[in-house]
Each structure stands twice: as structure tokens, then as C-alpha cells.
Amino acid sequence: MLQVMILSLLAGLATLLGGIAVLILGRPTERSLAIFLGLAVGIMLGVIILDLLPSAYAHGTVFTAFYGFIFGKIFLFLIGQILELISPAAPAQRNMRYLLNMGYLIAVGIALHDLPEGIAIAVGYAAQEHLGWLIALAIGLHNIPEGMAAAAPLRMGGMRPFAIVIIIGLVSLFTPLGTIIGLYIVSISPEKISFLLALAGGAMSYIVLFKLIPEARQKHPNYARLGAAVGFAIIVFLSIIHG
């Protein structure tokens, strides 16, 4: 249990790392963001295709894996819709208050979907130890640009660096919080591992298809493809070694 909690905490703290990077280095370039996002895309897709879904099937049935996957996508879709409803319309001029509000909303959004990601780490680790490591790696990589995305508008809105570190640091704790929830679910209902693995796959696929890929392509499509290819190759290599 201690090992998986350390993994989850490190994955969550990657969000804080991204925020601190913005405070020290300023806003990242479009190319560097595209590579980071593309890398997260490739690693996540590799984890979903080569580990999460096969493990979900191995621990249950095709039907369980299917409806868990669909439910995971729907769950993340509903979270996205809720965030869009509470998000204010963009004013013609981006004043300080708007930038602060945007930073707060991004932070809330990251915290909300870090919970199911933390659950995914716990469930993956419960199924196969190496799967927990891979999921934590994928989540940590894509948390770095998320931390950047939250910190940049807060800094541009005039917030002090110390306050930004506190906010992003609190957001980082939602990943290990989700892992605690996931460990509890597995402990009281181990037969649900198949469903939860597939749910994690569905949630991660939603993030990849509707968040990471569009954002990465918008930053720089060629660098995004390069990052995705490298990320997927890393997971293939790790899978071969483990196999």
C-alpha cells in the first residue's frame, strides 16, 4: 500500500512541478507543450490498449470490460459538461479578474479528474504491480502541462507565486486522494477490479481523445505526433521487457 501511495503522490506532484516551472521559467513554448502533451497521449494510449483493457478482460468478461469502458468515458464527459456550465463566458478583454477566474476553473477541473486518475492507479496496482507504475507514469506526464495551464493565468492575473504554489499543491493531492478511494473500493469488493480497470481505460481515453489530442495538435501537430510516437514506443518497450 505504501508503494502505490508514493507512486500516486509523485504523479500528483507532477502538477505542482508544472506550476513551479511556469513561475521559474515563464510560459513554456508551443513546441515544448506539444511534445509533453503528445508524450502523454502516446503513453496513455499504450497503457489503455496494451495493459488496462487486456487486464480488465483477464479479471472479468468482455461485457464487464465493455460497459466499464463506456461508463468511464461518460463519467469524464459529465465532469467536463459541469465545468463548462460553471465557466464564465470570455470577455472581450482579458482583464486580471478574468485571468484569475480562468486559473481557478482550470485548477478545479484538474482536481475533479485527478480523482478518477488516482483510482486508476490504485486499481491498476491491485491488478498487476507494473500496471500501477505505468498508469502513474502516464498520469504524471500529463499532469505537468496541466500544472502549467493552471499556473500561467493565475500568475498573469497578478497572484503571488507563494499563493500559486499553495493552490497547485492542494490540487496535486487529489491524485493520492483518489488512490485512497480506489484502494478502499478494491478492498471491499475485489471482484469489481475488472470493471474499475475498464472504467479507468474509458476515463483515460476520454482525456486523450477530447482533451490532450486537440490541445497538442493546436500547439504544434508535428511535435505532438513525435511525442505521441515516442510515448507509445516507451510503453511497447516496457511491455516487451515485462512480458
HUWOCOR-V919480 format. One record per pair of residues at least 24 apart in sequence whose ideal C-beta (glycine too) atoms are under 10 Angstrom apart, sorted by sequence separation. I is the first residue (numbers start at 1). J is the second residue. D is the distance in whole Angstrom. If there is no record, write none. Layout:
# HUWOCOR-V919480
I:J:D
I:J:D
This chain:
# HUWOCOR-V919480
147:171:8
83:108:7
84:109:10
114:139:8
117:142:9
146:171:9
147:172:8
82:108:10
83:109:5
117:143:8
82:109:9
143:171:9
80:109:8
83:112:7
114:143:8
143:172:8
79:109:8
82:112:8
83:113:9
80:112:9
114:146:9
143:175:7
79:112:5
80:113:8
110:143:8
113:146:9
79:113:6
140:175:9
76:112:9
79:115:9
110:146:5
139:175:7
76:113:6
79:116:8
109:146:9
110:147:8
75:113:9
107:146:9
110:149:8
111:150:10
136:175:9
139:178:10
76:116:7
106:146:8
107:147:9
109:149:9
110:150:6
75:116:7
76:117:10
106:147:10
109:150:9
106:148:10
107:149:9
108:150:9
106:149:5
107:150:5
136:179:9
72:116:7
106:150:4
107:151:9
105:150:9
106:151:9
103:149:9
104:150:9
106:152:9
107:153:10
102:149:10
103:150:6
106:153:7
107:154:8
132:179:9
72:120:9
102:150:9
103:151:7
105:153:9
106:154:9
103:152:8
104:153:9
102:152:9
103:153:4
104:154:8
102:153:5
103:154:4
101:153:8
102:154:9
103:155:8
99:152:9
100:153:7
101:154:10
103:156:8
104:157:9
99:153:4
100:154:6
102:156:9
103:157:6
121:175:7
122:176:10
125:179:8
98:153:9
99:154:7
100:155:10
102:157:8
104:159:10
118:173:9
120:175:10
121:176:9
99:155:9
100:156:9
101:157:8
103:159:7
111:167:10
118:174:7
119:175:10
122:178:7
123:179:9
126:182:8
96:153:10
99:156:5
100:157:4
107:164:10
114:171:7
117:174:9
118:175:4
121:178:8
122:179:4
125:182:9
126:183:7
99:157:3
100:158:7
110:168:9
114:172:8
116:174:10
117:175:6
118:176:6
119:177:10
120:178:8
121:179:5
122:180:8
124:182:9
125:183:8
94:153:9
98:157:8
99:158:8
100:159:6
111:170:8
112:171:10
114:173:9
115:174:6
116:175:10
118:177:6
119:178:5
120:179:9
122:181:8
123:182:5
126:185:9
127:186:9
96:156:8
97:157:7
99:159:9
107:167:6
111:171:5
114:174:4
115:175:8
118:178:2
119:179:7
122:182:3
123:183:9
126:186:5
96:157:5
97:158:9
103:164:8
107:168:7
110:171:5
111:172:9
113:174:9
114:175:5
117:178:6
118:179:4
119:180:9
121:182:7
122:183:5
125:186:9
126:187:9
94:156:8
95:157:9
96:158:5
109:171:10
110:172:9
111:173:9
112:174:8
113:175:10
114:176:9
115:177:7
116:178:6
117:179:9
118:180:8
119:181:6
120:182:7
121:183:9
122:184:9
123:185:8
135:197:10
142:204:9
94:157:9
96:159:9
104:167:8
107:170:8
108:171:8
111:174:4
114:177:8
115:178:4
118:181:7
119:182:4
122:185:8
123:186:6
127:190:10
59:123:10
103:167:8
107:171:5
110:174:8
111:175:9
114:178:6
115:179:9
118:182:6
119:183:9
122:186:6
126:190:8
103:168:10
106:171:9
110:175:10
113:178:9
114:179:10
116:181:9
117:182:10
118:183:10
119:184:10
122:187:10
135:200:7
139:204:8
142:207:7
146:211:9
111:177:9
115:181:7
116:182:9
119:185:7
127:193:6
131:197:8
135:201:10
138:204:7
142:208:9
146:212:10
149:215:9
56:123:9
59:126:10
111:178:10
115:182:9
119:186:9
126:193:6
127:194:9
145:212:9
52:120:8
55:123:9
59:127:6
139:207:9
55:124:8
58:127:8
59:128:10
123:192:9
124:193:9
127:196:9
128:197:10
131:200:10
135:204:8
138:207:10
142:211:9
58:128:9
123:193:6
126:196:9
127:197:6
138:208:10
142:212:6
145:215:8
52:123:9
56:127:8
123:194:10
126:197:9
145:216:9
52:124:7
55:127:5
123:195:9
124:196:9
47:120:9
51:124:7
55:128:6
123:196:4
124:197:7
127:200:10
122:196:8
123:197:6
145:219:9
52:127:9
123:198:10
51:127:9
55:131:6
120:196:8
123:199:8
124:200:7
47:124:8
51:128:8
54:131:10
119:196:7
120:197:8
123:200:6
124:201:10
122:200:9
51:130:8
52:131:7
120:199:8
121:200:8
51:131:5
116:196:10
119:199:8
120:200:3
50:131:10
119:200:7
120:201:8
52:134:9
51:134:6
52:135:8
116:199:8
117:200:8
120:203:7
47:131:8
50:134:9
51:135:8
116:200:7
119:203:9
120:204:7
52:138:10
116:202:10
117:203:7
141:227:10
47:134:5
48:135:10
51:138:10
116:203:5
117:204:8
19:107:9
46:134:8
47:135:6
115:203:10
116:204:9
47:136:10
142:231:10
44:134:10
47:137:8
48:138:9
113:203:8
116:206:10
117:207:8
141:231:8
43:134:8
44:135:9
47:138:5
113:204:10
116:207:9
15:107:9
18:110:10
43:135:9
46:138:8
47:139:9
44:137:10
45:138:9
113:206:9
138:231:8
141:234:10
43:137:6
44:138:5
113:207:7
137:231:10
15:110:6
43:138:4
44:139:8
15:111:9
42:138:9
43:139:9
138:234:10
40:137:10
41:138:9
43:140:10
44:141:8
137:234:8
138:235:8
12:110:10
40:138:7
43:141:6
44:142:7
113:211:9
137:235:9
12:111:10
15:114:8
39:138:9
40:139:9
42:141:9
43:142:8
40:140:9
41:141:10
134:234:9
40:141:5
41:142:8
134:235:7
137:238:9
12:114:7
39:141:6
40:142:3
109:211:10
11:114:9
39:142:8
40:143:9
37:141:9
40:144:8
134:238:7
12:117:9
36:141:7
37:142:7
39:144:9
40:145:7
133:238:9
134:239:9
8:114:10
11:117:8
12:118:7
36:142:8
39:145:10
40:146:9
11:118:8
37:144:9
36:144:6
37:145:6
130:238:8
134:242:9
8:117:9
9:118:10
11:120:10
12:121:9
36:145:5
37:146:10
130:239:9
133:242:10
8:118:6
11:121:7
35:145:10
36:146:10
8:119:10
33:144:10
34:145:9
130:241:9
131:242:9
8:120:10
33:145:6
36:148:8
130:242:5
5:118:10
8:121:5
32:145:9
129:242:10
4:118:10
7:121:6
8:122:7
128:242:9
7:122:10
33:148:7
5:121:9
28:144:9
32:148:10
33:149:9
4:121:7
5:122:9
7:124:10
8:125:9
28:145:8
4:122:6
7:125:7
4:124:9
5:125:10
28:148:6
1:122:9
4:125:4
27:148:8
28:149:10
3:125:8
4:126:8
7:129:10
14:136:9
14:137:10
17:140:9
21:144:7
25:148:10
72:195:9
76:199:10
1:125:9
8:132:9
11:135:8
12:136:9
15:139:10
18:142:10
19:143:10
21:145:10
27:151:9
28:152:9
68:192:9
71:195:8
72:196:9
75:199:7
79:203:9
4:129:9
7:132:6
11:136:4
14:139:8
15:140:9
18:143:7
19:144:9
22:147:8
23:148:10
27:152:5
72:197:10
74:199:10
77:202:10
3:129:8
7:133:6
10:136:7
11:137:8
14:140:4
17:143:8
18:144:4
21:147:8
22:148:5
26:152:9
68:194:7
69:195:9
72:198:7
73:199:9
76:202:8
77:203:10
80:206:8
8:135:9
9:136:9
10:137:9
11:138:9
12:139:8
13:140:8
14:141:7
15:142:10
16:143:9
17:144:6
18:145:6
19:146:9
20:147:8
21:148:6
22:149:9
64:191:10
68:195:4
71:198:8
72:199:4
75:202:8
76:203:5
79:206:9
80:207:10
4:132:6
7:135:9
8:136:6
11:139:5
12:140:8
14:142:8
15:143:4
16:144:10
18:146:6
19:147:4
20:148:10
22:150:9
23:151:6
27:155:9
64:192:9
67:195:8
68:196:7
69:197:9
70:198:9
71:199:6
72:200:6
73:201:9
74:202:8
75:203:6
76:204:9
3:132:8
4:133:9
7:136:4
10:139:10
11:140:4
14:143:4
15:144:7
18:147:3
19:148:7
22:151:4
23:152:10
26:155:9
27:156:8
64:193:10
65:194:6
68:197:7
69:198:4
70:199:9
72:201:6
73:202:4
74:203:9
76:205:9
77:206:6
3:133:9
6:136:9
7:137:9
10:140:6
11:141:9
13:143:8
14:144:5
15:145:9
17:147:6
18:148:4
19:149:9
21:151:8
22:152:5
64:194:5
65:195:8
68:198:3
69:199:7
72:202:2
73:203:7
76:206:4
80:210:7
8:139:8
11:142:9
12:143:7
14:145:10
15:146:6
16:147:6
17:148:9
18:149:8
19:150:6
20:151:8
22:153:10
23:154:10
59:190:9
60:191:8
63:194:10
64:195:5
67:198:8
68:199:5
69:200:9
71:202:6
72:203:4
73:204:9
75:206:8
76:207:7
80:211:8
4:136:8
7:139:9
8:140:10
11:143:6
14:146:8
15:147:4
18:150:8
19:151:4
22:154:9
23:155:6
59:191:9
60:192:9
64:196:10
65:197:8
66:198:7
67:199:9
68:200:8
69:201:5
70:202:6
71:203:9
72:204:8
73:205:6
74:206:9
7:140:9
10:143:10
14:147:7
15:148:9
18:151:7
19:152:9
22:155:6
59:192:9
60:193:8
61:194:7
64:197:9
65:198:4
68:201:8
69:202:4
72:205:7
73:206:5
77:210:8
13:147:9
15:149:10
16:150:10
18:152:10
22:156:10
59:193:5
60:194:3
64:198:7
65:199:10
68:202:7
69:203:9
72:206:7
73:207:10
76:210:8
12:147:10
15:150:8
16:151:9
19:154:8
58:193:10
59:194:4
60:195:7
67:202:9
68:203:10
69:204:10
76:211:9
15:151:9
19:155:9
58:194:8
59:195:9
60:196:10
65:201:8
66:202:10
69:205:7
73:209:9
24:161:9
56:193:8
57:194:8
59:196:9
60:197:8
65:202:10
73:210:9
23:161:5
55:193:8
56:194:5
59:197:7
60:198:8
22:161:10
23:162:10
55:194:8
56:195:8
58:197:9
59:198:9
56:196:8
57:197:9
20:161:9
23:164:6
56:197:4
57:198:8
19:161:9
22:164:8
23:165:7
55:197:5
56:198:4
54:197:9
55:198:9
56:199:9
20:164:9
53:197:8
56:200:8
19:164:6
20:165:7
23:168:9
52:197:5
53:198:7
55:200:10
56:201:7
19:165:7
22:168:9
51:197:9
52:198:7
55:201:9
56:202:10
52:199:9
53:200:10
54:201:10
16:164:10
19:167:8
20:168:8
52:200:6
53:201:5
16:165:7
19:168:4
20:169:10
52:201:4
53:202:9
16:166:10
18:168:8
19:169:8
48:198:10
51:201:9
52:202:9
16:167:10
17:168:9
16:168:5
19:171:9
48:200:9
49:201:9
52:204:7
53:205:9
15:168:6
16:169:5
19:172:9
47:200:9
48:201:5
52:205:9
15:169:9
16:170:9
18:172:10
47:201:8
48:202:9
13:168:10
15:170:10
16:171:8
17:172:9
48:203:10
13:169:8
15:171:6
16:172:5
48:204:6
49:205:9
12:169:9
15:172:5
16:173:9
44:201:10
47:204:7
48:205:6
14:172:8
15:173:9
12:171:8
13:172:5
15:174:9
45:204:9
12:172:4
13:173:9
15:175:8
44:204:5
45:205:8
48:208:8
11:172:9
12:173:6
14:175:9
43:204:10
44:205:8
10:172:10
12:174:7
13:175:8
9:172:8
12:175:3
13:176:9
44:207:7
45:208:6
9:173:8
11:175:5
12:176:6
40:204:10
44:208:5
45:209:9
8:173:10
10:175:9
11:176:8
12:177:8
43:208:10
44:209:10
9:175:7
10:176:9
12:178:9
41:207:9
42:208:9
8:175:5
9:176:5
12:179:9
40:207:9
41:208:6
45:212:10
7:175:10
8:176:4
11:179:9
40:208:8
41:209:9
44:212:7
45:213:10
7:176:9
8:177:9
6:176:9
8:178:8
9:179:8
41:211:10
42:212:10
5:176:6
8:179:4
37:208:10
40:211:10
41:212:5
4:176:9
7:179:8
8:180:8
40:212:6
41:213:6
39:212:10
40:213:10
5:179:6
8:182:9
37:211:9
38:212:8
41:215:10
4:179:6
5:180:8
8:183:9
37:212:5
38:213:9
41:216:6
4:180:10
36:212:10
37:213:8
40:216:8
41:217:10
37:214:10
38:215:10
39:216:9
1:179:10
4:182:9
5:183:8
37:215:6
38:216:5
1:180:10
4:183:7
37:216:4
38:217:9
36:216:8
37:217:9
34:215:9
35:216:9
37:218:9
38:219:9
1:183:7
33:215:8
34:216:5
37:219:7
38:220:9
42:224:10
46:228:10
50:232:9
33:216:8
34:217:8
36:219:9
37:220:10
38:221:9
41:224:7
42:225:9
45:228:7
49:232:9
34:218:8
35:219:9
38:222:9
41:225:9
42:226:9
43:227:9
44:228:9
47:231:10
51:235:8
33:218:10
34:219:4
35:220:8
38:223:7
39:224:9
42:227:6
43:228:9
46:231:7
47:232:10
50:235:6
54:239:10
1:187:10
33:219:5
34:220:4
37:223:9
38:224:4
41:227:7
42:228:4
45:231:8
46:232:5
49:235:8
50:236:7
32:219:9
33:220:8
34:221:8
36:223:10
37:224:6
38:225:6
39:226:9
40:227:8
41:228:5
42:229:6
43:230:9
44:231:8
45:232:6
46:233:8
48:235:9
49:236:10
51:238:9
30:218:9
31:219:7
32:220:9
34:222:8
35:223:5
36:224:9
38:226:6
39:227:4
40:228:9
41:229:10
42:230:6
43:231:4
44:232:9
46:234:7
47:235:6
50:238:9
51:239:7
30:219:5
31:220:5
34:223:4
35:224:7
38:227:3
39:228:7
42:231:2
43:232:7
46:235:3
50:239:5
29:219:9
30:220:5
33:223:9
34:224:4
35:225:10
37:227:7
38:228:4
39:229:9
41:231:6
42:232:4
43:233:10
45:235:8
46:236:6
49:239:10
50:240:10
28:219:9
29:220:9
31:222:9
32:223:8
33:224:9
34:225:9
35:226:7
36:227:7
37:228:9
38:229:8
39:230:6
40:231:7
41:232:8
42:233:7
43:234:6
44:235:9
46:237:10
47:238:10
51:242:9
31:223:5
34:226:8
35:227:4
38:230:8
39:231:4
42:234:7
43:235:6
46:238:8
47:239:9
50:242:10
30:223:8
31:224:9
34:227:7
35:228:9
38:231:7
39:232:9
42:235:7
46:239:8
50:243:10
29:223:10
33:227:10
34:228:10
37:231:10
38:232:10
42:236:10
31:226:10
32:227:10
35:230:8
36:231:10
39:234:8
43:238:10
31:227:10
35:231:10
